[in-house]
Amino acid sequence: MASLVVEKIYSEVDTCLKLNKLIHVLILECGIRLASAGYAVFGMDYEGHGRSMGSRCYIKKFANVVNDCYDYYTSICAQEEYMDKGRFLYGESMGGAVTLLLHKKDPLFWNGAILVAPMCKISEKVKPHPIVINLLTRVEEIIPKWKIVPTKDVIDAAFKDLVKREEVRNNKLIYQDKPRLKTALEMLRTSMNLEDTLHEITMPFFVLHGEADTVTDPEVSKALYEKASTRDKTLKLYPGMWHALTSGEPDCNVDLVFADIINWLDLRTADPASLTVTPIRVGNTTSVQRVTTVNGVSNGHRRPKRPFFNLLCGLNRGRLVPRSTV
C-alpha cells in the first residue's frame, strides 16, 4: 500500500528525473542547432548527472544545482568576449525548474528563457498529500540515498520516434535505477514552491509543450503562462506531439520546434537598441553593456558579421546564456 502511494505521489517527479537524463543524450544536437543559428551555447552536467562526479542521481539540495549553474553561467557572461551579449536560459523538464530559479535568484540578469515542458508545478492529478510528505521527510536525513521511489519506464511515453527511443535505451550514461528519496523530495519541494510563486516570473519566456504529453501535464505550462507577471510571454502547444519535443519526435516535428525556438530568439535580438545588459561585476569593476534584443540575445544584426550574437545557457538543465542549457 505504501509503495502505491509513493508511486502516485512521485509519478511526475520520477518522470522528470529520468527524462532529465534521457534528454541529456540528445542535447548535443540541440546545441549544434542553436550554434548553427548564430548563438553561443553553454551547458553543464549537474553534480551526480552525466559525466559529473558525485553519487548518481543524488541531489542533496536543489539549491546546490541552481548555485552551480549560476556560478558557471555568470562566469561565462563575465568573459570579455561575451560581456556585451544578451543572456538567455534554456531548460527542459527539470532544467525548466532550474531556469526559473536562476531567474528568481537574479531577476534582472537574464534577458529571457526558453522552457520545454518545464517542471514548475505539480499536476493536480498527482499532487501529494501533506501527511505522506511529512512521513517521508522524517526519514530523508536518515536514508537520503535510499532508492525508494518506484521506477516507471517513461522512455516509451516520452520518445515517439522508435530509432531515437532505442538510442536512449542503449546509452550508458543514463541512470537506470530507482530515484533516491532525498532527490525526489527536493524536486517535489521545488515544484511546489515554484507553483506558489509563478506570479514572480518577470522575464520574457517562450514555453513549449506537446499536447499529447503524458509525462508532464500540458496544464503545467498553461499555468505558468497564465500566472507569470511578464508581458512578453509566449505559449505554444503542439497537437499530437509528446514530451521530448526536441529529441524524441520524428525529424520533421523536431525541425518545426527548433524553427519556432530560433524565430523567437531572432525576434528578440534583432534590434540592437532594445536590450540593456545588467552590469557584470568583475572583481571590483562594474561594466554596463548595451545589447540588442528584447530577451537576451545580443548585438543586433545577424549572423554573417559575427560568429555568435547571443549566449544560451543551461541546455536542458539550466539555460541559455550567453547562456545555455540546464
N, C-alpha and C positions, 0 to 999 in steps of 0.2 A: 504494500500500500504506500509506504513512504517513498519508494523508488518511483512509483507512478506520479506522485505529487511533485517530486523533484523534477521529473521529466517534463511535466506540464509547465511548471514554473520557469524552467530554464530552456525550454524548447527554442525560443527565439535567440536567447543569449548564446546557447550552444551552437546554433546555426551560424551566428556571426563569427564566433571563434574559429570555426572550421573554415568558413568561406574566406576569412581574412588570410588564412594560409593558402587556400586553394587559389584564390585570385592572384596571390603573390607570384605564382608560377608564370602567369602571363603578363606581368607588369612590364616586362621588357618591351613588349610590343606597344604598350601604352606610351612609354617614354619615347620610343622611336617615332611614333606618330606625332606626338606633340613637338618633339625636337625638329622633325621634318617640316612642321608648320611654322618654325621660327622661334620656338620658345625654349629657353634653357630649363632643363628638368632635373630636379634633385630629389632623391628618395633615400630611405634608410630602413633597415630591418629593426623592429623593436627588440629589446632585450628578451632573449629566450625564443625569438622567432627567426625563421630563415637561417642565415649564416651567422647571426649574432650569438654571443656567449650567453650563458645563463641556463637555468633549468627550463626544459622545453615547455613552452606554452604556459609559463608561470608569471602572473602579474601580481606582485606584492601590493603595489599601489598604482592605480590607474594614473594618478598624478605624475608618477615617475616616467611613464611613457610620454605624457604630454610635455614634461620638462625636458626630456631628452630631445624630443622633436624641436621644441622651441630653441634650445641652445644651438642645435645643429643648423636649423634653417636661418636663424638670425645671424649666425656666424657667416653664412653664405652671403647674406644681404650686406654684411659689413665689408665684404671684399670690394676693393676699388672698382673692379670690373662690373659689379652688379649694384653698386650703391645708388645709381640713378635709374634703376629699373623698377617697374611695378612688381608687386608680390601677390601671387595667387596660391591658394591652397587647393589641394585635390584629395578627396577622401572617398573610399568605397567601404561600405559596411561598417566595421569597427573604425576604419580610418575616417569615416564621416564624423564619428563622435570625437575623435582626436582633433579633427579640423575645427569643429565648433568650439571645443575647449581652448584651442590655441587662440582663436578669435577672442574669446572671453578673457583670456589671460592678458591680452594687449589689444583692446578693441580697435584702435586706430592704426595699428601697424600693417595689417594685411589689407589689400585692396579688393579682395573678392575670393570666392571659393566655388569649386565645382564639387557637388555631392551626389554620388551614385548610390542609390538605395541605402542611405545613411542610417546608422544605428543611433537614433536620437530620441526614441520614445518606445516604451513597451506597449505592444499591441494590446488592446482591450481583451482580445481573445485569450491571451496567456498571462495577463497581469497577475503577479504573485500575491498570495495572502500574507499580510503582515506577520501573522503568527509563525508561518513557516520560515519567513526571512529571519525572524528573531531567533528561532531554534537553530538554524544553520549558522547564524552569526556567533552564537555562543561557542561553537566548536571550531570556528575558522582559524583561530590563532593556535589551536592545539594540533590540528591536522590540515594546515593550509594547502599542502600539495597533494592531498588525497584526491585521487581520480574518482570522484563520486558521481559526477553528472553523467547520466546515461547518454551514450553516444547515439547519434542518429545520422544515417548516411544521407547527406544532403547533396552529394555530387549529382545524383540523378535529377534532383529537383532544381538545381541551380544552372547546370550546363546543358543547354538544349542540343548543341552540336555533338554528335557521338564521337567524332575523332578527337575533339578538344576535351571531351569528358574522359576519354581513355588516357590522354596525355597527363591530365591532372592525377588520375589514379596511379600512374606509374612514376610520378615524381617523388624522389626520395626525401626531399626537403619538407614534405608535407607531414605535419604531426597527425598520426593516425589514431592515437589513444584517446581516452575519455578526458574531457576538460577537467582541470583541477578546481577544488572547492573555492579557494581564495580568488582565483581568476574569474570564475563565474560570478561570485558575489560582487567583485569590483566592477565588472561590466554591468551587472544588474543595477547597482547603485548609481553608476554613471548614467545609464539610460534614464533612470527615474529622475535624477537630478536635472538632466537636460530637458526632460519632458516638462518639468515645472518651471523652466526658465527660458523656454523658446522665445518668449517676447523680448528677451535681452539681446537677441541676434540682430545686429545693426549693419553688418557688412553686406555688400551685394553678393548674391549667390544664384547658382543655377542648379536645381535639384532634378535628377532624372530617375525614373523608376519604371520597371516593366509592369504593365497591368496584370499580367499572368504570373507575377512573382508569388510563389507560395512559401518562400523562405522568409522574406521580410515584407510585412503588410504595406501595400502602397498608401494606406491611410496614414502611415507614419510620416511620409514625405508631404502628404496633404496638410497634416497638422503643422509641420514646420513652415510650410508656405503661408498658411493662414495666420499663424501666431507671430512670426518674426516681425520685428519693427521696421526693418529696412524697406525702403520704397522700391529699390532696384532688386526685385526677386522674380525668378522665373521657375515655373514648374512644368515639366514635360513628362507625360505618361505615354508609354509605348504599348499600343494594343498587341496582345499576343506574345509579348516578349517576357522572358524570365528574369531571374535575379542577376546573373552575371552578364550584364549588358555589354561590357567592353571586352569580354573574353570567352563567353560561353555560347554566344549566338552564332548563327551562320554568318559568313563574311559580309554578306550584303547588309545585314542588320547592324553589324559592328561598324561598317563604313558609315551608315546613317547616323549612328550615335556619335561617332567621332567628328563627323561633319558638323553636327549641332554644337558639340563642345568647342570646336575650333572657331566656329562662327561667333559664338557667344564671347569668346576671348578676343577675337579680332575686333568686334564692335566696341569693346571697352578699352581697346588700346590704340584705336585709330587716330584719335585726336590728342596730340601731344600736350595741349594746354589744359586738358580736363583733369589731370591727375597730379596731386601733390603727395610726394612720398614722405612718410613720417621720418623725422630725424633719426639717424643711427648714431649711437654713441660709441666711439672707438677710443678706449682709454678715457681721457678727459675731454676729448674733442667731440663736438656735435656737428653733424653735417646735415643740411636740409637739401633735398634734391627735388627738382621738378620733373615730373614724368608725364607721359601721355597715357591716357586710358582712364577709364572710369572705375575699373575694378582691379586694377593692379597690374597691368602689363605695361610695358614701358614705352618708350620712345616713339612714339608715333608712327612714323612711316613704316613701310613694310619690309619684308624680308630681304630684298636684294641688297640693301645697304649694309646691314649688319647681320652677323650670324644669329644673334639672339636679341629679341626685343623685350622679353619678359622672362620672369623666373617662375617656375612652377614647382611647388614643394609638396611633399607628402603623398606621392602617388600611391594610392591605395591604402596608405596608412597614415597619412597626415595631410599633406597639401602640396600645393604647387607654389614655388617661390620664385621671382626668384624664389620660386617655391616649387615644391614637388609633391610627392605623394605620400600620404600616410596610408 
